[in-house]
Amino acid sequence: MKVQIFLEAGLPPKQVNELGLLAEGYGIDTVYASAFPARRDAFQCLSALAVNSSLIRVGVVPLSPFEIHPVRLSDMLQTLNDMSDGRASLVVGGMGQSIMRATGLKPDRRVRAVRECVEILRAASGDKPVNYEGEVYSAMNYFPDWTHAVAPHILVGANGPMMLRVAGEVADGVMMSDVALGKMPEVLGNIDQGLAKRGLKRSAGSFRVSNFFAWHIKGSAVASMAEARRELVWRGVLQKWYTEPFLGAEQAEFVEANFDAFLQAFYRRSSEIEGIPEEVIQALVDNLTFSGGIDAIPAVVKHLKAFSAAGLDAITLKIHDNPEEAIGIIGEHLIPQLAA
């Protein structure tokens, strides 16, 4: 299983470069920069790392064709891929709530738009012009003839059945987020339906399947749990589809109905989540995050090997406070134990 990291949104390019080179030294596969409104541009933040590194992949996640036309998005991706000698990745999404709140956009036909965006991005090369006429997007005589690097990896960000099937049909891979182990047969079944339409199987290694998961392991178990609790609001946005497999229907509905309590804890930068029973909070931490001290890593390795056995190719670990410490722990403890 490949280990990837997902940085906090908006870190300065110099810090992204330093963190990426640190991660490269530990054999981490990919560093992803987050494309988030009112933060530094993710492509530009990765530019120094793209030039200064030699092995680690550089990726942006997520971007939607509703934000940027696929032709312009292709220019940005191909430039990063050129700078990194073919090591660029992009996760295309249907548009998240943060962008909708900032822009007022209300995307329509998301699945179709993502499909067409990915098809345009994958068709773009230095070999011949792209002439594509879709239902939502077109690319007419689009020819980035200056790019001759290995093609970038183009993934779809998806958890829902329709988007997962489209990812299987048209993309190089998929990045899920916060999907608990118990949901893996369902999501992989949807991917397989899409792959079957193009005559592929996951076992052939031609399609990459990753899962975004929160990483809170620290030298201090107390600090780890405080961070994990503070960030719980973003774990599957606490929707019952994510939590019901381990909470049960009643508690999952309770958590979803009390979303604001988790959100207020995040806004206060507090680990105290008012009105939520401790056993519920702990179940969320245990099932939707990797948390604890260094001694928790063997359990994380067991969890990841179960993910791998279920069909996952990569784990994308979202790191938070003290990213240097997080990368060091991943590199010095997680990766060696995972490889053993």
ZIDAVEN-V922299 format. One line per field, one symbol per residue. phi: phi as a letter, one per 20 degrees, with the letter a starting at -180 (. if undefined). burial: + if it has 9 or more other C-alpha atoms within 8 Angstrom, else -. A space follows every 50 residues. Layout:
phi = ???
burial = ???
This chain:
phi = .edcccegfnffgffgfffffffffenffbdddeecfmcgfffffefffg feeccffccdbecdffecggffffgffffffffdlndecbdeceoeffff ffdmfcfdlfffffgfffffffffaeebfdcccdfdcccdlebffeecfg ffecddebcfffffffgffceercdeblefgfefgffffffffffffdmd cfffmececccfbfdcfcfdffffffffffeggefmllffgedfgdenff fffffffdgffffffffeldeedfndggffgfffffddbdcpegfefgff gfffffgfffpeebddeedcflfffffffffecfffffef
burial = --+++++++++-+--+++++++++-+-+++++++++---+-++-++++++ +-+--+++++++++++-++++-++++++++++++-++++++++++---++ ---------+++++++++++++-+++--+++-----+++--++++-+--- -++++++++---++++++++++++++++++--++--++-+++++++---+ ++---+++++++++++++--+--++++++++++-++-+++-++++-++-- +++-++--+-++++++---++-+--+---++-++++-+++++++-++--+ +--+++++--++++++++++--+--+++++++++++++--
